[in-house]
């Protein structure tokens, strides 16, 4: 599919900042600065590849979203539609950060190699 | 794993209908049902041959030949891609061609225009070469359309359960196997005999096409849905075919609901059921696949039971006719509800995954070609706006329901003769249709879990 961006550790912050500046600039240009950018951040803890809390994360189009992942085992995650990937080390953390520009419901699934379908770890809903 | 091909393709699911919109749709369904009943209380709105507009198009024959040749070329191209192309589902034409362009897109075209499969069916065109050699055995009457019922069930299984349906080579083999079977049927019993009773897609697209305004058989225009009330009673096997088709359309959506997922988990946790599943899985299916297969077989039986109950009630309240006769008379009037649901459920998929044909046109085999300079095209997921889906889906489902209720009333007037009996007969039918429409709305309001 489309190009994949891998965001891990400190690199994410740099990209996140760059994105938020871009989004802010874009919203200034489009809406004359009327639309305030809401930042929605989520802390998600995974145990055995399953979330301990919410199954569905809800944000609104235009929000700046930060997903902070924690996992008991190493896991590679893929947010479909936005095509973002991140690898969480065992007992470690990783962050996905992006502007929710595309409305819809998107699965975040465990990324494994080879064919086959995998049940989503959780879902992101971007409301219009 | 519902439509892993279909939905896995898009990487984006539709947002579920918001509660207020779901409630609005449900309310409109009920209110409009009564409006139609009130309409029929006083007069008999016309729905017959008078409403048809015959077409005389001089260029049709020429356009038909070109379109038939194009259909054959696409069919062969997809098969060749499947057998010899790269085996990545996204880079091989056959996967998009079969599951998105043909099964979703062509079904849309038939429902919105008319039965286009009849003039374009590449299997029938290719068979033309062999037709003169056919022994044309008499088709056994007892077989009715049962071959199509069995084949459609196999197809539905492939679409909804089969794990390898996205593997180009396996898909190509399945398409070729089905084609060989269709050619054998046409060869043995004659082209028309098999197309009308054994070729599952001629029946399926024919039923969808009856909803469309263009009567491709007679070359005439008619009001949308009128084709479903045209024929008198259909054979029992045809009733089963229609209900099987409707049930699989609903089952497709149901597979993706959280309720299905919790049921599946409950079954796996129940000892007796899981033992049964384990035995089934010994036949070579995985446990998930075994469970989906059982559910896929159970759904049409549930539909049949619900429809039989409504037919029995129609006979009971009117005191006239037989349950079988009534069932055979009314079954097609349910189709608009399924068409509306199908359009709503698949619209976003068609406009997003359908875009894969743009890069695939340049590189159908996944060899890295760039014939038309479109190989680098990236699918635009933003094209599927949630607002279009939300308002479009509710409007379509309510509209489909209105057409279905209207058709059923027209058929009732024809079947029962007196206006009083016709109106009474429609109480159970209306209840069934409202329930069916509510089921569609409920599924559309469920968050999709893939």
Interface residues (C-beta under 8 A of the other chain):
Chain A: X1 X2 X56 X80 X81 X83 X101 X102 X103 X104 X105 X106 X107 X115 X116 X117 X119 X120 X123 X125 X127 X128
Chain B: X1 X4 X8 X11 X12 X13 X14 X15 X16 X90 X163 X166 X167 X378 X379 X381 X382 X384 X385 X386 X387 X447 X448 X449 X450
